[in-house]
């Protein structure tokens, strides 16, 4: 009978499999590299929602260990802050876009509800397989919902860059620096383009604010006063039905995202990871619930870490244990958290334009990669209706409950696609309008 965890023998080849390992010193270095790769987005996500980035780092580490345990150490992946929560959290809390979010409680309750739904889907998949998810949410649907999230957030990004001349200069400078790094820098630097973009924007703000006095200067008093080690300030969730109904459907986005990531990792490693899809969903769902219970963001698997694996060809799951432990250590450093809180608003605004735009444009890549047929009215109408509802933030109020743009776009995309498929004849070997041999997992 096979053991729950692999034995991780020392690798002797150029490619390190998930159930193998490198020498311990090299494993430590690789773990830190993965921590750096995910840190930019995991820090930026909570900042855009007014959450504590220190807690997000801490719970990303805890969540990764939960995922590692639930998948038996066989799926190499890191869980970081999910951008899919940003729009619904802002809608629930009315967050103004800068500083700490004063109304975090209902959002945390919604994140826990989302994690519970996500975990329940994971348990169902463990018993039934993932085929029904792929039929319910094919690339045309998941792409439409994902693009709707990016477009729904566009007004938030625009508000972040609007301001005086120096404010706009910092925001656009951050945006341009991030874009140039992502396109022209060496591959290793491109993997951490958001992190380098934050540093570039921070430098520009220091020059204009602390140097020339054109902007309010950054204060480093809090950093000086903060201890190196200490307990972070946790937050208590509150459970409001409206908030939970709005945030919980994000679980379907996470399901589609995680499914694509696990399939992509399986293709990269040459391993059949389908038996671990349900366990991966369950692990991610439990990790999201734990994070929400303490004040952190919802979490998801990270494509940045997949990129590092693709470059290094090192897939050992022990590397992610090292990265997780290092993240937990940073979460218990108040000085690190104080440093993150000094990141200026216009820097975050410039990054928001990049990130929210990428959320939308990445869905176009998903459609292209999966060869979605837009000459088919079923796909065209599904995508078009969902985009308008998401971008226009179409809201529906039923009794005392309200469903905003992301929720209505998700319901419309799933419901309309299935409705328009009633009575249609698909050619043999074709599922949801795509050839099974042509269908590729989203990245």
N, C-alpha and C positions, 0 to 999 in steps of 0.2 A: 504494500500500500504506500503510495507516494506521500512524503511529508508535506505539511502545510506550507512551510517555507523551503526555498531551494537551499543548497549547501554552499553556494557561491565559491566554487574552486577558483584558484588564481588563473587568469586568462593567459594563454600562451600564443594567441594569434593577434592579428592586427585589428580585428573587430571583437569588441567585448560584449558578449551577450547579456541579456537582463539577469540571468542566473549565474553570472561569473563576476569576478571582481579584479581590480587592479591592485598593486601594492598599496598598503594603507596610507602611506604618505601621498601618493598620487591621487588616491580616492579623496583625501581631504582637500587637495587643491581643486580637483574637478567639482567637488561639492560647492566650494566657495564660488567657482565660476558660474554654476547654475543659480546660486543665490543672487549674484550680480545681474545675471540675465533677466530674472523675473522681478527684481527690485524696482526698476523704473515704473513699470505699469502697476505693480502692487502698491507703490507709494502714491502714484498719481490718482488711481481710482478713488480711494477714500478722501483725498484732498478735494476732489471735485464734488463730493457729496457732503463735505463738512464733517467727516468721520476722523477719528484719531489714526494717523498712519502707523503709529507705533503698535497699536492694537492689531491693525491689519497685518503687519509683518509677523507679529506673535502668532495670530490665529492661522496665518498661512502655513507656518511651520507645524503647528498642531494638526491642522487639516491634512497636510501632506503625510504625516505619520499615521493618521487614521486611514487615509487612502492606501498607504503601504500595507497596513495590517489587513484591511478588508480584501485586498487583492492578493494576499499571500506573498507579497514582495515580488510579484511577477510582471507588473505593468510599470515601466519607468515613466514617472510623471510627477510634476510639481503643481500644487494647487495655490493659486494666487487670487487677488481681488478680481471679481468679474465686473466688466463694464456694463453688462446687461442690466444691472440693478440701478444704474445712475438715473435714468429717466424716471422710473417709478418712485425711487427714493425722493427725488426732488419734488415730484408731484405730491407725495404724501406729506412731506415735511415743510414744503414751501420755502426751501433753502434759498437764500439770497445769492449765494455764489462765493462768499468769502468768509473766512474765520470758521469757528466751530459751529456745528449745526445744533441749535438749541432745542430742536424737537425730534430728537433721534429715537425716542422710545417706540412710537408706533412703527417706524421703519424697521427696527430690530424685530418686532413681533411679526411683521410681514416677511422678513428674511427667514425667520424660523419656520413660518408656515410654508414658504417656498422649499426650504430644505426638507421638511416633512413630506411634502408632495413628491419631491425628487427622490427621496429614499423609498417611498412607497412604489414609485415606478420602477426603481431598481430591484426591489423584491419581486415585483411582477415579472420583470424581464428575466430574473434568475430562474423562474419556473416556466416561462413561455417562450423565451428567446427574444431577439430584437427585431425580427422581421416586421412585426406590426407597426413599430415606430417608423421604420423606413417607408412603409406604405402610407401611414398617417401624415408624416412630415417629410416628403421628398424634397430634393434641393430647391424646387420652385417655391415651396412653402417656407422652408427655413431661411432661404435667401430673402424672401419678401419681408419676413418678420425682422430679420437682422438689419436689413436696410432701413426699415421703419424706425428702429431704435436710433440709428445714427441720425436720420433726418429729424426725428422728434427732438433730439438734443441740439439741433442747429441753433435755435434762438439762445440757448444757454451759452454756447461757445461765442456767439456774436456779442452778447452782453459782456463777456469776459474780456474781450479785446477793445471794446469801446471806451473812450476816455480822452484825456488831454493828449497833446502831441507826444510828450515823453512816455506816457503810459502806452500809447499805441506803438511807439517805436520799440519798446521792450517786448510787447506782445508779438509784433511782426518779426522782430529779431529772433525771438525764441522759435517761432514757427519756421523761419527760414533756416536757422541753424540746424534744427531737427531734421528738416527735409534734406539739406545738403549732406548731413552725416549719414542719413539713411540711404542715400543714393551713391555717394562718392567715397565714403570712408572704407577702410579695409573691413573684411567680413566680420572679424571679431568685434570691431567697434560698432558696426551696423547692428549687431545683435543687442546692443545696449544703447540704441540711439535716443530713446526717451530719457535715460539717465544722463547722457551727455548733453541733450537738449536742455534739461533742467539746469545743469551746470553753466551752460552758455548763457541762458536767460538770466540766471542769478548774477553772473558776472556783469552783464549789460546793466542790470538794475543797480548793482553796487556802484558802477561807474557814474550813472546818471543821478542816482539818489544820494548815496553816501559821499560820492566824489564831487559832483557839480551842484548838488542841492536842488535838482529839478523835480525830484519826487521825494515823498517822505522816506527818510533813511531807514534801513533795516537795523533793528535793535538786537544786540547780542547779549543783553542782560539776562534773559531767561536761560540761555545756553550756559552762561558762566555760573548761574546759581544752581542749575540742575545737577544732581549727582550722576555718576557714571552708572551705578546700579540701583535699582529700586522697583517697586511694584507699579505697574501702569494703572491708570484710573479706568476701571471697568464701568460699564453702563448697563442699566436694567431695562429690559424690553417691556413694552406694554402691548396688550393684545386688543386691537380695534378691528372690528369685522371689515370695515371698508378698506383699511390699509392692507389687511391680509388678502382680501379678494383681489386687490390691485397688484400686489407684489408676487403672490403665489404662482401665477401663470408663467413667470420668468423661468420656472422649472423646465418648461418645454423647450426653451431656448438652450438651457444648460444641457438637457438631454441630447439635443441635436449636435451641440458643440462637442460634448464629451464623446459621443458615438463616433463622430468624424475623427477626433483625435486618437482614440483607441485603435480605430481601423488603420489610420495613417501610421501609427507606431508599429502596429503589426506588420504592415508592408515594409517599413524601414528595417525591422529586426528579422523579418522572415519567419515570424512566429504567428500561429493562429491564436489571437487574443480574444476571439469572440466569446469563449466561455467566461471571460472575466468582465464583460460589458455590464451585466447586471450588478456585479459586485463593485465595479467602478462607480456606477450610479449611486449605489447605496453608500459607499464611502464618501463620495462628494456631497451627498445629501446630508449625512450625519455631520460632516465637517462644516457645512453651511449652518446647520442648526447650532453647533457648538460656538461658531463665530458670532452668530446673531445673539446668542444668549449672553455674551460678554461685552458686546459693543463693537464687534468687527463686521466687515462686509461679507456678502455672499462670496463663495469661492468657486473656482473652476480650473480645469487643466489649462496649462499655458503653452501656447505655440512657440514662445521664445525658447523654452527649454527643449522643445522638439528640434528647433533650429540648431541649438548647440549639439544635440545628439547626432544630427545629420552631418555636421561638420567633423566632429571628433570621432564618430563611429564607436562611441563608448556608451552602452545602454545599461550598464550595471545599475540595478535599483538601489544598491547601497549608497551610491552617490547622492541620491535624493534624501536619504536619512541624514547624511552629513549636512546638506543644505538646510534641511528642516531644523536640525538642532541649532545651527548657526543663526537662523531666523528667530528662533525662540529666544536665544541669548540677546539679540538686538532688541527684541520686544521688551526685555527687562532693563533697558538702558534709557532712563529719562532724558539724558543728554542727547541721545540720538533722536528722540522724539522732539525735543525742543529745537534741534537743528531743522528738522523737517517742517516745523510750524513757521519757520522764518521765510519759507519760499513765498515770494511776493505774488499778489493777485494777477498782475499782467503776465507773469511767466506761466501761471496755470491757465490763463485765458488763451495764450498762444498754443500751448500744448493741447488744450481742449479742441481747438479747431482741427489740429492734426488728427487726434485720436478719434473724435466723433466722425470726421470725414472718412477715416480708414474703416470704421465700423461699417459705414454704408458702402464704400467702394469695394471692401473685401467680399461683400455679397455678390457683386458683379463678377468677381473672379470665381466665386463658387459656382455661379450659373455657367460661366465659360468652361470651367474645369469639368463640370458634369454634363455639358452639352445640352442644357435645357432648351427645348424647342419653343421659341417664342412665336413661331408661325401657328402654334396650337393656341386657339382662343382660350382654352382652359387655363393654360399657364399665363397668358397675357392678362386676362381679366383678374386672376388671383393676385398677381403681383401688382397690377395697377390699383386695384381697390385697396389693398393693404398699405401701399405707399401713401396714398392720399389720406387715409385714416390716421396713419402714424405721423406723417409730416404735419397734417392739420390739427393734430391732437384731438381728434373726434371723441367726444365723451358721451356716455349714456348713463342716465340716472334711473335706477329702478327702486322705488321706495326710498329707503334711506341710503342705498348703496350707489356708488358711482364708479364706472369703469372708464378710464382715460385712454389716450391714444394708443399706447403700447398694447393694452389689453384688447381694445376693439380691433386693432390691426391683426393681432394673433388669432382672435376668434374668427375674424373675416377670412384670413388666409387659409386656416385649417378647414373651416366650415364650407367656404365657397369651393375650394378645390375638391372636397369630397362630394359636394352637391353636384358639381359639373361633371363628375365622373360617373354618375348614375346612368346605367344603360349603355355606356360607351364600350366598344369592343377594342381591346388592346391586342396587337399582334403577339403571337406566341413568343415567349422569352422576353417580353417587355413589361416592366413594372413601372407604373406611374408615368408613362410616356417616355421612359428612358430604357435603352437596352441594358440588360444586366451587366454585359461586358463593358459597356461604356460608362457606367455609373462609378464615380470616384468619390471618396470621402472628402468632406470639406476640410480645409486646413485652417 
